[in-house]
Amino acid sequence: MRAVIQRVTESAVKTGGAVIGKIGQGFLILLGIEDSDTLEDVSWLCGKIARLRVFNDAQGVMNLSIRDIDGEILVISQFTLHASTRKGNRPSYIRSARAEIAVPLYDAFIQQMEIETGKPVKTGEFGAMMEVSLVNNGPVTIIIDTKSKE
């Protein structure tokens, strides 16, 4: 499971021209799921994200978590995070999980993030063509992969 976490002052997602998810200060999380991912990956990743200290404290030091600032979260499924560009110029998405594996893990990720933060999580629409907008604050962008646990 791979997540691109962006610290934002605002973010929104549209599908079919309509806004379906919108947040203020918090995280925009792009989530890629692969066939080998499990509920253990969901639990570890959600805990790690909830505890990330990347928001500024009163001294301007990145020392606060999403929970500390009562921030919001927008989660967007993004199978292209597992693209392989090893051969040629057309990416292969063979490592990305099929919907029957990805959807339950995506749903579990959202539920676990709500438990970790104590707040509802906004989402895009799984498998839909979406337009995502954001104001990246910092910019701060962190990539976490459950296979490397860095």
Biotite code that builds the C-alpha atoms (Angstrom):
import biotite.structure as struc

atoms = struc.array([
    struc.Atom([0.000, 0.000, 0.000], chain_id="A", res_id=1, res_name="MET", atom_name="CA", element="C"),
    struc.Atom([1.410, 3.340, -1.008], chain_id="A", res_id=2, res_name="ARG", atom_name="CA", element="C"),
    struc.Atom([0.250, 6.764, 0.123], chain_id="A", res_id=3, res_name="ALA", atom_name="CA", element="C"),
    struc.Atom([1.214, 10.228, -1.022], chain_id="A", res_id=4, res_name="VAL", atom_name="CA", element="C"),
    struc.Atom([0.326, 12.557, 1.838], chain_id="A", res_id=5, res_name="ILE", atom_name="CA", element="C"),
    struc.Atom([0.124, 16.262, 1.088], chain_id="A", res_id=6, res_name="GLN", atom_name="CA", element="C"),
    struc.Atom([-0.293, 18.881, 3.793], chain_id="A", res_id=7, res_name="ARG", atom_name="CA", element="C"),
    struc.Atom([-2.936, 21.257, 2.468], chain_id="A", res_id=8, res_name="VAL", atom_name="CA", element="C"),
    struc.Atom([-4.753, 24.419, 3.433], chain_id="A", res_id=9, res_name="THR", atom_name="CA", element="C"),
    struc.Atom([-7.623, 23.219, 1.229], chain_id="A", res_id=10, res_name="GLU", atom_name="CA", element="C"),
    struc.Atom([-8.440, 20.455, -1.230], chain_id="A", res_id=11, res_name="SER", atom_name="CA", element="C"),
    struc.Atom([-11.443, 19.304, -3.241], chain_id="A", res_id=12, res_name="ALA", atom_name="CA", element="C"),
    struc.Atom([-12.406, 16.532, -5.623], chain_id="A", res_id=13, res_name="VAL", atom_name="CA", element="C"),
    struc.Atom([-14.919, 16.695, -8.454], chain_id="A", res_id=14, res_name="LYS", atom_name="CA", element="C"),
    struc.Atom([-16.470, 14.020, -10.597], chain_id="A", res_id=15, res_name="THR", atom_name="CA", element="C"),
    struc.Atom([-18.928, 14.737, -13.358], chain_id="A", res_id=16, res_name="GLY", atom_name="CA", element="C"),
    struc.Atom([-18.410, 18.456, -12.704], chain_id="A", res_id=17, res_name="GLY", atom_name="CA", element="C"),
    struc.Atom([-19.757, 18.239, -9.146], chain_id="A", res_id=18, res_name="ALA", atom_name="CA", element="C"),
    struc.Atom([-17.712, 18.622, -5.961], chain_id="A", res_id=19, res_name="VAL", atom_name="CA", element="C"),
    struc.Atom([-18.047, 15.379, -4.013], chain_id="A", res_id=20, res_name="ILE", atom_name="CA", element="C"),
    struc.Atom([-15.432, 16.004, -1.324], chain_id="A", res_id=21, res_name="GLY", atom_name="CA", element="C"),
    struc.Atom([-13.882, 19.147, 0.111], chain_id="A", res_id=22, res_name="LYS", atom_name="CA", element="C"),
    struc.Atom([-11.655, 19.908, 3.102], chain_id="A", res_id=23, res_name="ILE", atom_name="CA", element="C"),
    struc.Atom([-9.852, 22.784, 4.738], chain_id="A", res_id=24, res_name="GLY", atom_name="CA", element="C"),
    struc.Atom([-6.548, 22.395, 6.582], chain_id="A", res_id=25, res_name="GLN", atom_name="CA", element="C"),
    struc.Atom([-5.342, 18.824, 6.748], chain_id="A", res_id=26, res_name="GLY", atom_name="CA", element="C"),
    struc.Atom([-4.167, 16.007, 4.486], chain_id="A", res_id=27, res_name="PHE", atom_name="CA", element="C"),
    struc.Atom([-4.927, 15.091, 0.912], chain_id="A", res_id=28, res_name="LEU", atom_name="CA", element="C"),
    struc.Atom([-4.039, 11.402, 0.737], chain_id="A", res_id=29, res_name="ILE", atom_name="CA", element="C"),
    struc.Atom([-3.574, 9.681, -2.622], chain_id="A", res_id=30, res_name="LEU", atom_name="CA", element="C"),
    struc.Atom([-3.855, 5.944, -1.900], chain_id="A", res_id=31, res_name="LEU", atom_name="CA", element="C"),
    struc.Atom([-2.554, 3.144, -4.110], chain_id="A", res_id=32, res_name="GLY", atom_name="CA", element="C"),
    struc.Atom([-3.407, -0.461, -3.290], chain_id="A", res_id=33, res_name="ILE", atom_name="CA", element="C"),
    struc.Atom([-1.637, -3.524, -4.670], chain_id="A", res_id=34, res_name="GLU", atom_name="CA", element="C"),
    struc.Atom([-2.644, -7.199, -4.723], chain_id="A", res_id=35, res_name="ASP", atom_name="CA", element="C"),
    struc.Atom([-0.413, -8.170, -1.799], chain_id="A", res_id=36, res_name="SER", atom_name="CA", element="C"),
    struc.Atom([-1.871, -5.552, 0.585], chain_id="A", res_id=37, res_name="ASP", atom_name="CA", element="C"),
    struc.Atom([-3.767, -6.660, 3.687], chain_id="A", res_id=38, res_name="THR", atom_name="CA", element="C"),
    struc.Atom([-5.701, -5.229, 6.618], chain_id="A", res_id=39, res_name="LEU", atom_name="CA", element="C"),
    struc.Atom([-2.387, -5.203, 8.504], chain_id="A", res_id=40, res_name="GLU", atom_name="CA", element="C"),
    struc.Atom([-1.091, -2.691, 5.926], chain_id="A", res_id=41, res_name="ASP", atom_name="CA", element="C"),
    struc.Atom([-4.218, -0.580, 6.444], chain_id="A", res_id=42, res_name="VAL", atom_name="CA", element="C"),
    struc.Atom([-3.790, -0.530, 10.215], chain_id="A", res_id=43, res_name="SER", atom_name="CA", element="C"),
    struc.Atom([-0.068, 0.289, 10.118], chain_id="A", res_id=44, res_name="TRP", atom_name="CA", element="C"),
    struc.Atom([-0.442, 3.015, 7.479], chain_id="A", res_id=45, res_name="LEU", atom_name="CA", element="C"),
    struc.Atom([-3.410, 4.726, 9.153], chain_id="A", res_id=46, res_name="CYS", atom_name="CA", element="C"),
    struc.Atom([-1.610, 4.803, 12.486], chain_id="A", res_id=47, res_name="GLY", atom_name="CA", element="C"),
    struc.Atom([1.520, 6.219, 10.893], chain_id="A", res_id=48, res_name="LYS", atom_name="CA", element="C"),
    struc.Atom([-0.393, 8.947, 9.053], chain_id="A", res_id=49, res_name="ILE", atom_name="CA", element="C"),
    struc.Atom([-2.418, 9.915, 12.140], chain_id="A", res_id=50, res_name="ALA", atom_name="CA", element="C"),
    struc.Atom([0.805, 10.340, 14.150], chain_id="A", res_id=51, res_name="ARG", atom_name="CA", element="C"),
    struc.Atom([2.845, 12.197, 11.491], chain_id="A", res_id=52, res_name="LEU", atom_name="CA", element="C"),
    struc.Atom([4.084, 15.428, 13.035], chain_id="A", res_id=53, res_name="ARG", atom_name="CA", element="C"),
    struc.Atom([4.171, 17.735, 10.020], chain_id="A", res_id=54, res_name="VAL", atom_name="CA", element="C"),
    struc.Atom([2.016, 20.661, 11.138], chain_id="A", res_id=55, res_name="PHE", atom_name="CA", element="C"),
    struc.Atom([3.615, 23.750, 12.668], chain_id="A", res_id=56, res_name="ASN", atom_name="CA", element="C"),
    struc.Atom([3.470, 24.458, 16.372], chain_id="A", res_id=57, res_name="ASP", atom_name="CA", element="C"),
    struc.Atom([3.458, 27.971, 17.878], chain_id="A", res_id=58, res_name="ALA", atom_name="CA", element="C"),
    struc.Atom([7.207, 28.275, 17.220], chain_id="A", res_id=59, res_name="GLN", atom_name="CA", element="C"),
    struc.Atom([6.815, 27.371, 13.544], chain_id="A", res_id=60, res_name="GLY", atom_name="CA", element="C"),
    struc.Atom([8.346, 23.905, 13.990], chain_id="A", res_id=61, res_name="VAL", atom_name="CA", element="C"),
    struc.Atom([6.693, 20.878, 12.348], chain_id="A", res_id=62, res_name="MET", atom_name="CA", element="C"),
    struc.Atom([5.758, 19.202, 15.609], chain_id="A", res_id=63, res_name="ASN", atom_name="CA", element="C"),
    struc.Atom([1.984, 18.625, 15.483], chain_id="A", res_id=64, res_name="LEU", atom_name="CA", element="C"),
    struc.Atom([-0.086, 15.773, 14.055], chain_id="A", res_id=65, res_name="SER", atom_name="CA", element="C"),
    struc.Atom([-3.363, 15.887, 12.138], chain_id="A", res_id=66, res_name="ILE", atom_name="CA", element="C"),
    struc.Atom([-5.077, 15.020, 15.432], chain_id="A", res_id=67, res_name="ARG", atom_name="CA", element="C"),
    struc.Atom([-3.331, 17.859, 17.272], chain_id="A", res_id=68, res_name="ASP", atom_name="CA", element="C"),
    struc.Atom([-4.641, 20.466, 14.821], chain_id="A", res_id=69, res_name="ILE", atom_name="CA", element="C"),
    struc.Atom([-8.095, 18.853, 14.420], chain_id="A", res_id=70, res_name="ASP", atom_name="CA", element="C"),
    struc.Atom([-7.375, 18.698, 10.683], chain_id="A", res_id=71, res_name="GLY", atom_name="CA", element="C"),
    struc.Atom([-9.451, 17.172, 7.928], chain_id="A", res_id=72, res_name="GLU", atom_name="CA", element="C"),
    struc.Atom([-8.617, 14.339, 5.523], chain_id="A", res_id=73, res_name="ILE", atom_name="CA", element="C"),
    struc.Atom([-9.531, 13.767, 1.881], chain_id="A", res_id=74, res_name="LEU", atom_name="CA", element="C"),
    struc.Atom([-8.676, 10.308, 0.499], chain_id="A", res_id=75, res_name="VAL", atom_name="CA", element="C"),
    struc.Atom([-8.438, 9.652, -3.239], chain_id="A", res_id=76, res_name="ILE", atom_name="CA", element="C"),
    struc.Atom([-7.885, 6.170, -4.680], chain_id="A", res_id=77, res_name="SER", atom_name="CA", element="C"),
    struc.Atom([-5.038, 6.240, -7.191], chain_id="A", res_id=78, res_name="GLN", atom_name="CA", element="C"),
    struc.Atom([-4.012, 2.986, -8.843], chain_id="A", res_id=79, res_name="PHE", atom_name="CA", element="C"),
    struc.Atom([-1.301, 4.796, -10.839], chain_id="A", res_id=80, res_name="THR", atom_name="CA", element="C"),
    struc.Atom([0.865, 5.001, -7.689], chain_id="A", res_id=81, res_name="LEU", atom_name="CA", element="C"),
    struc.Atom([1.943, 1.432, -8.470], chain_id="A", res_id=82, res_name="HIS", atom_name="CA", element="C"),
    struc.Atom([2.898, 2.161, -12.083], chain_id="A", res_id=83, res_name="ALA", atom_name="CA", element="C"),
    struc.Atom([5.964, 0.418, -13.412], chain_id="A", res_id=84, res_name="SER", atom_name="CA", element="C"),
    struc.Atom([7.979, 2.269, -16.045], chain_id="A", res_id=85, res_name="THR", atom_name="CA", element="C"),
    struc.Atom([10.686, -0.372, -16.372], chain_id="A", res_id=86, res_name="ARG", atom_name="CA", element="C"),
    struc.Atom([9.885, -1.289, -19.979], chain_id="A", res_id=87, res_name="LYS", atom_name="CA", element="C"),
    struc.Atom([9.184, 1.288, -22.646], chain_id="A", res_id=88, res_name="GLY", atom_name="CA", element="C"),
    struc.Atom([7.299, 4.502, -22.125], chain_id="A", res_id=89, res_name="ASN", atom_name="CA", element="C"),
    struc.Atom([3.797, 3.228, -21.408], chain_id="A", res_id=90, res_name="ARG", atom_name="CA", element="C"),
    struc.Atom([3.429, 2.505, -17.678], chain_id="A", res_id=91, res_name="PRO", atom_name="CA", element="C"),
    struc.Atom([2.245, -0.910, -16.567], chain_id="A", res_id=92, res_name="SER", atom_name="CA", element="C"),
    struc.Atom([-0.265, -1.096, -13.739], chain_id="A", res_id=93, res_name="TYR", atom_name="CA", element="C"),
    struc.Atom([-0.030, -4.841, -13.208], chain_id="A", res_id=94, res_name="ILE", atom_name="CA", element="C"),
    struc.Atom([0.873, -4.408, -9.502], chain_id="A", res_id=95, res_name="ARG", atom_name="CA", element="C"),
    struc.Atom([-2.271, -2.370, -8.808], chain_id="A", res_id=96, res_name="SER", atom_name="CA", element="C"),
    struc.Atom([-4.993, -4.385, -7.110], chain_id="A", res_id=97, res_name="ALA", atom_name="CA", element="C"),
    struc.Atom([-8.148, -5.298, -8.961], chain_id="A", res_id=98, res_name="ARG", atom_name="CA", element="C"),
    struc.Atom([-11.377, -3.778, -7.637], chain_id="A", res_id=99, res_name="ALA", atom_name="CA", element="C"),
    struc.Atom([-12.432, -6.912, -5.734], chain_id="A", res_id=100, res_name="GLU", atom_name="CA", element="C"),
    struc.Atom([-9.284, -6.577, -3.597], chain_id="A", res_id=101, res_name="ILE", atom_name="CA", element="C"),
    struc.Atom([-8.847, -2.803, -3.657], chain_id="A", res_id=102, res_name="ALA", atom_name="CA", element="C"),
    struc.Atom([-12.363, -1.638, -2.761], chain_id="A", res_id=103, res_name="VAL", atom_name="CA", element="C"),
    struc.Atom([-12.621, -3.471, 0.584], chain_id="A", res_id=104, res_name="PRO", atom_name="CA", element="C"),
    struc.Atom([-9.125, -2.270, 1.564], chain_id="A", res_id=105, res_name="LEU", atom_name="CA", element="C"),
    struc.Atom([-9.919, 1.290, 0.449], chain_id="A", res_id=106, res_name="TYR", atom_name="CA", element="C"),
    struc.Atom([-13.099, 1.234, 2.550], chain_id="A", res_id=107, res_name="ASP", atom_name="CA", element="C"),
    struc.Atom([-11.182, -0.232, 5.516], chain_id="A", res_id=108, res_name="ALA", atom_name="CA", element="C"),
    struc.Atom([-8.560, 2.515, 5.164], chain_id="A", res_id=109, res_name="PHE", atom_name="CA", element="C"),
    struc.Atom([-11.242, 5.219, 5.319], chain_id="A", res_id=110, res_name="ILE", atom_name="CA", element="C"),
    struc.Atom([-12.911, 3.617, 8.354], chain_id="A", res_id=111, res_name="GLN", atom_name="CA", element="C"),
    struc.Atom([-9.580, 3.205, 10.155], chain_id="A", res_id=112, res_name="GLN", atom_name="CA", element="C"),
    struc.Atom([-8.572, 6.828, 9.455], chain_id="A", res_id=113, res_name="MET", atom_name="CA", element="C"),
    struc.Atom([-11.895, 7.937, 10.953], chain_id="A", res_id=114, res_name="GLU", atom_name="CA", element="C"),
    struc.Atom([-11.139, 5.878, 14.067], chain_id="A", res_id=115, res_name="ILE", atom_name="CA", element="C"),
    struc.Atom([-7.560, 7.211, 14.278], chain_id="A", res_id=116, res_name="GLU", atom_name="CA", element="C"),
    struc.Atom([-8.625, 10.851, 13.928], chain_id="A", res_id=117, res_name="THR", atom_name="CA", element="C"),
    struc.Atom([-12.087, 10.771, 15.495], chain_id="A", res_id=118, res_name="GLY", atom_name="CA", element="C"),
    struc.Atom([-13.459, 12.651, 12.478], chain_id="A", res_id=119, res_name="LYS", atom_name="CA", element="C"),
    struc.Atom([-15.271, 11.807, 9.244], chain_id="A", res_id=120, res_name="PRO", atom_name="CA", element="C"),
    struc.Atom([-12.991, 11.374, 6.222], chain_id="A", res_id=121, res_name="VAL", atom_name="CA", element="C"),
    struc.Atom([-13.962, 12.866, 2.870], chain_id="A", res_id=122, res_name="LYS", atom_name="CA", element="C"),
    struc.Atom([-13.369, 10.807, -0.271], chain_id="A", res_id=123, res_name="THR", atom_name="CA", element="C"),
    struc.Atom([-13.408, 10.753, -3.997], chain_id="A", res_id=124, res_name="GLY", atom_name="CA", element="C"),
    struc.Atom([-15.257, 8.053, -5.936], chain_id="A", res_id=125, res_name="GLU", atom_name="CA", element="C"),
    struc.Atom([-13.363, 4.799, -6.332], chain_id="A", res_id=126, res_name="PHE", atom_name="CA", element="C"),
    struc.Atom([-12.617, 4.053, -9.991], chain_id="A", res_id=127, res_name="GLY", atom_name="CA", element="C"),
    struc.Atom([-14.116, 7.294, -11.301], chain_id="A", res_id=128, res_name="ALA", atom_name="CA", element="C"),
    struc.Atom([-12.428, 9.951, -13.399], chain_id="A", res_id=129, res_name="MET", atom_name="CA", element="C"),
    struc.Atom([-11.813, 12.727, -10.899], chain_id="A", res_id=130, res_name="MET", atom_name="CA", element="C"),
    struc.Atom([-10.436, 16.249, -10.823], chain_id="A", res_id=131, res_name="GLU", atom_name="CA", element="C"),
    struc.Atom([-8.473, 16.931, -7.646], chain_id="A", res_id=132, res_name="VAL", atom_name="CA", element="C"),
    struc.Atom([-7.474, 20.426, -6.587], chain_id="A", res_id=133, res_name="SER", atom_name="CA", element="C"),
    struc.Atom([-5.282, 21.384, -3.667], chain_id="A", res_id=134, res_name="LEU", atom_name="CA", element="C"),
    struc.Atom([-3.253, 24.118, -2.095], chain_id="A", res_id=135, res_name="VAL", atom_name="CA", element="C"),
    struc.Atom([-0.157, 22.298, -0.851], chain_id="A", res_id=136, res_name="ASN", atom_name="CA", element="C"),
    struc.Atom([1.015, 24.032, 2.303], chain_id="A", res_id=137, res_name="ASN", atom_name="CA", element="C"),
    struc.Atom([4.780, 24.269, 2.650], chain_id="A", res_id=138, res_name="GLY", atom_name="CA", element="C"),
    struc.Atom([4.934, 22.452, 0.299], chain_id="A", res_id=139, res_name="PRO", atom_name="CA", element="C"),
    struc.Atom([4.925, 19.313, 2.409], chain_id="A", res_id=140, res_name="VAL", atom_name="CA", element="C"),
    struc.Atom([4.550, 16.010, 0.572], chain_id="A", res_id=141, res_name="THR", atom_name="CA", element="C"),
    struc.Atom([5.444, 12.643, 2.115], chain_id="A", res_id=142, res_name="ILE", atom_name="CA", element="C"),
    struc.Atom([5.376, 9.217, 0.471], chain_id="A", res_id=143, res_name="ILE", atom_name="CA", element="C"),
    struc.Atom([4.867, 6.138, 2.629], chain_id="A", res_id=144, res_name="ILE", atom_name="CA", element="C"),
    struc.Atom([4.950, 2.561, 1.359], chain_id="A", res_id=145, res_name="ASP", atom_name="CA", element="C"),
    struc.Atom([3.913, -0.233, 3.717], chain_id="A", res_id=146, res_name="THR", atom_name="CA", element="C"),
    struc.Atom([6.355, -2.611, 2.022], chain_id="A", res_id=147, res_name="LYS", atom_name="CA", element="C"),
    struc.Atom([9.372, -0.515, 3.044], chain_id="A", res_id=148, res_name="SER", atom_name="CA", element="C"),
    struc.Atom([7.959, 0.838, 6.348], chain_id="A", res_id=149, res_name="LYS", atom_name="CA", element="C"),
    struc.Atom([10.178, 3.949, 6.231], chain_id="A", res_id=150, res_name="GLU", atom_name="CA", element="C"),
])
